[in-house]
Amino acid sequence: MQTPQTHSGTLYVVATPLGNLEDITLRAIKILGQAGAIACEDTRRASILLKHLNITGKKLISYHNYNEPRAIGQIIALLEEGRDVALITDAGTPVISDPGYALLHALHELNLQVIPIPGACALTAALSACPLPVNNFFFAGFLPHKKGRKTRLEYLAALQATFVLYESPYRIMKLLDEIGNLMPDAQIFIGREMTKIHEEYITGTLDEIRIRLADGKTRGEFVVVVHPAGKKIIKSEEDYADHH
């Protein structure tokens, strides 16, 4: 395998806060300050973060699902000129259920260097506070909105293992009903509005979760951890491992 061209710039994949702007690493601040350009989903949201960090005068490249080919071309041109580019998302770690795969694939094909700057991630933040067994889990991201949704959930149910989903406030109650149809004994953990003012974590049966959310608490993005086996094995992670 060839080594990256020494005269080319580097793409830094930079994790940014989920909500609380203090959740950013010192290294991320340094990279954002040094980068020749910053690729971001929403330039307005990126500007708020950069202002908080006292970083000014940066070239911002709008990069989202609807303009990927054009944005990728811009980023590649900058890298080939020898300029470093930072990739950020609206919140958390880029590429994890966010735009970025097509860019990383294109840079790999061109032998251009990519370096991650780790930090906040909704998935790992939720799992770190989850009382259900998560020493092994399957991350499924966002389910399809319509076509293929039922098939995908059936696949996840058949795994008989803990799985994690992202869901919007508009479909969270529908998701609970769908899980109930396939896994009525499932134990659920939900993290919503993580690191924000109305941050909340809920654990329980499907009925218990429905009751907690029935009073209008369906704002914000949800991380949903589903343990299909219910209460019967949850003693310790060692016990969980012995059953699989």
Secondary structure, 3 states (H helix, E strand, C coil): CCCCCCCCCCEEEECECCCCCCCCCHHHHHHHHHCCEEEECCHHHHHHHHHHCCCCCCEEEECCCCCHHHHHHHHHHHHHCCCCEEECCCCECCCCCCCCHHHHHHHHHCCCCEEEECCCCHHHHHHHCCCCCCCCCEEEEECCCCCCHHHHHHHHHHHCCCEEEEECCCCHHHHHHHHHHHCCCCEEEEEECCCCCCCEEEEEEHHHHHHHHCCCCCCCCEEEEEECCHHHHCCCHHHHHHCC
